[in-house]
Amino acid sequence: MSAPALLVADDHPLFRAALIQLLRERFAAYATLEAASATTLGQALAEHAEVELVLLDLAMPGARGFSALLHVRGEYPQVPVVVISSNDHPRVIRRAQQFGAAGFIPKSAAAEDMAAAIETVLDGGSWFPAMAAEHSEADAALAARLARLTPQQFRVLLCLADGLLNKQIAHELGLAENTVKVHVTAILKKLECYSRTQAAVLVKSLEPEQEAGAD
């Protein structure tokens, strides 16, 4: 049986290497895995059932803001996710929490704090910095709507947000074009959207970059 593993998903090689070094020093009982994009993150989770925690950077190739977090939580609900981000605006932290993260660690945090946060989540708890931002009913409603999607529908939704046509989505995901059409219809219904454009705008609202100047 494989040893339990911790998966670091971050596209910055230096930070990823430093975090893996910290994990190997403080959590020697765990194997370490790494991914540098949303695609390789998905592959790693599919191939390694022994992953017990994902340490996730929000800004990775193939991810749209909180999309990677929502995807992992939807497809692997048993695997806790800790977001590690340089964008530690209170609203970003709170949105990560509402979208299912078990913790949030600013990249500026000291190694001791990172280790304490990871240990807390591995023990079944949660760890978030103190926040001034309040609970958002709009974000809670958005998270609930997105939770209705199947993992495949979520992948189709991200393609919609990139402006791809059904034929292009079919090629991208290896699906029949008619299957994509069925998925799009189901997505619009579940998200209560009237058009593909409206669904794309909804995905755009997942991007934390727009929160940097928020109050």
C-alpha positions in Angstrom: 0.0 0.0 0.0 1.3 3.4 -1.0 2.3 5.9 1.7 -0.2 8.8 2.2 0.8 11.8 0.1 0.6 15.6 0.0 0.1 17.2 -3.4 1.6 20.7 -4.1 -0.1 22.4 -7.0 1.7 25.6 -8.0 3.2 26.8 -11.2 6.1 28.6 -9.6 9.1 26.2 -9.5 11.0 28.0 -6.7 8.0 28.3 -4.4 6.9 24.7 -5.1 10.4 23.4 -4.4 10.6 25.4 -1.1 7.2 24.1 0.0 8.0 20.5 -0.8 11.3 20.9 1.2 9.2 22.1 4.2 6.8 19.2 3.8 9.7 16.6 3.7 11.2 18.1 6.8 8.0 18.5 8.9 5.8 15.7 7.5 8.3 12.9 6.8 5.6 10.2 7.0 4.0 11.6 3.8 5.2 11.3 0.3 5.2 14.5 -1.8 3.7 15.0 -5.2 3.6 18.1 -7.4 1.6 19.6 -10.2 2.2 22.8 -12.2 -1.2 23.3 -13.9 -4.8 22.5 -13.5 -4.4 19.6 -16.0 -1.5 17.9 -14.2 -3.3 18.5 -10.9 -6.3 16.5 -12.2 -4.0 13.8 -13.5 -2.2 13.5 -10.2 -5.4 13.1 -8.3 -6.7 10.5 -10.7 -3.5 8.5 -10.5 -2.8 8.8 -6.8 -5.6 7.7 -4.5 -3.2 8.1 -1.6 -3.4 11.9 -1.7 -4.7 13.2 1.7 -4.2 16.9 1.2 -3.9 19.3 -1.8 -1.9 22.6 -1.3 -3.3 24.7 -4.1 -2.2 28.0 -5.7 -5.2 29.8 -7.3 -3.2 31.2 -10.2 -2.2 28.2 -12.3 -2.3 27.6 -16.1 -5.7 26.1 -16.9 -7.4 27.5 -13.8 -9.9 30.3 -13.7 -9.6 31.8 -10.2 -11.4 29.5 -7.8 -12.3 26.9 -10.6 -9.5 24.5 -9.6 -10.6 24.5 -6.0 -14.3 23.9 -7.0 -13.3 21.2 -9.3 -11.2 19.3 -6.8 -13.9 19.7 -4.1 -16.5 18.4 -6.5 -14.6 15.5 -7.9 -12.7 14.5 -4.7 -14.8 15.7 -1.8 -12.9 13.5 0.6 -9.6 15.3 -0.1 -9.2 18.6 1.8 -7.7 21.6 0.0 -5.6 24.3 1.5 -5.2 27.4 -0.7 -1.8 29.0 -0.7 -1.9 32.3 -2.5 0.0 35.6 -2.7 -3.4 37.3 -2.9 -4.5 37.4 0.7 -7.2 40.0 0.5 -9.8 39.2 3.2 -12.6 38.7 0.6 -10.4 36.3 -1.3 -9.8 34.3 1.9 -13.5 34.3 2.7 -14.4 33.2 -0.8 -11.9 30.3 -0.7 -13.6 29.2 2.6 -17.1 29.5 1.1 -16.0 27.5 -2.0 -14.9 24.6 0.1 -11.2 25.1 1.1 -10.2 23.7 4.5 -7.6 26.4 4.9 -5.9 29.4 3.5 -2.2 30.2 3.8 -0.7 33.5 2.5 2.5 32.9 0.6 4.1 35.5 2.9 3.5 33.3 6.0 6.4 32.1 8.0 7.4 28.4 7.6 6.3 27.7 11.2 2.8 29.1 10.5 2.6 27.1 7.2 3.5 23.9 9.0 1.0 24.6 11.8 -1.8 25.2 9.3 -1.1 22.1 7.4 -0.9 20.0 10.6 -4.3 21.4 11.7 -6.0 20.5 8.4 -4.4 17.0 8.4 -5.8 16.5 11.9 -9.3 17.3 10.5 -9.5 20.9 11.4 -9.5 24.1 9.4 -7.1 27.1 9.4 -7.8 30.6 8.1 -6.2 33.9 8.9 -8.4 36.4 10.9 -10.7 38.1 8.4 -12.7 41.3 8.5 -14.8 40.4 5.4 -18.4 39.2 6.1 -20.2 36.2 4.8 -21.6 36.8 1.3 -25.0 35.4 0.5 -24.2 35.9 -3.2 -21.1 33.7 -3.0 -22.9 31.1 -1.0 -25.6 30.9 -3.7 -23.0 30.8 -6.4 -21.1 27.9 -4.7 -24.4 26.0 -4.3 -25.3 26.4 -8.0 -21.8 25.3 -9.1 -22.1 22.3 -6.8 -25.0 21.0 -8.9 -22.6 20.4 -11.8 -21.0 17.0 -12.5 -17.2 17.1 -12.9 -17.6 16.7 -16.7 -20.1 19.5 -16.8 -17.7 21.7 -14.8 -15.0 21.0 -17.5 -17.5 22.0 -20.2 -18.3 25.2 -18.3 -14.7 26.3 -18.2 -14.5 25.7 -22.0 -17.6 27.8 -22.4 -15.9 30.6 -20.4 -13.0 30.5 -22.9 -15.5 31.1 -25.7 -15.2 27.7 -27.3 -17.9 26.4 -29.6 -19.5 23.0 -29.1 -17.3 21.4 -31.8 -14.1 22.9 -30.2 -15.2 21.7 -26.7 -15.8 18.2 -28.1 -12.3 18.1 -29.5 -10.8 19.6 -26.3 -12.5 17.0 -24.0 -12.7 14.1 -26.3 -16.5 14.0 -26.4 -19.1 13.6 -29.1 -20.5 17.0 -30.2 -24.0 15.9 -29.3 -22.8 15.0 -25.8 -21.4 18.5 -25.4 -24.7 20.0 -26.5 -26.5 17.9 -23.9 -24.1 19.1 -21.2 -24.4 22.7 -22.2 -28.2 22.5 -21.9 -27.9 20.9 -18.5 -25.3 23.5 -17.4 -27.5 26.5 -18.3 -30.4 24.9 -16.5 -28.5 24.1 -13.3 -26.8 27.5 -13.2 -30.1 29.3 -14.0 -28.4 31.0 -16.9 -30.2 32.0 -20.1 -27.2 32.0 -22.4 -23.6 30.8 -22.8 -22.5 34.4 -22.3 -24.2 34.6 -19.0 -22.5 31.3 -17.9 -19.2 32.7 -19.0 -19.7 35.9 -16.9 -20.5 33.6 -13.9 -17.2 31.9 -14.3 -15.4 35.3 -14.6 -16.8 36.1 -11.1 -14.6 33.2 -9.8 -11.4 35.1 -10.5 -9.9 36.5 -7.3 -7.8 39.1 -9.2 -10.8 41.4 -9.3 -10.9 41.4 -5.5 -7.5 42.9 -5.0 -9.0 46.4 -4.8 -12.2 45.4 -3.1 -13.2 46.8 0.3 
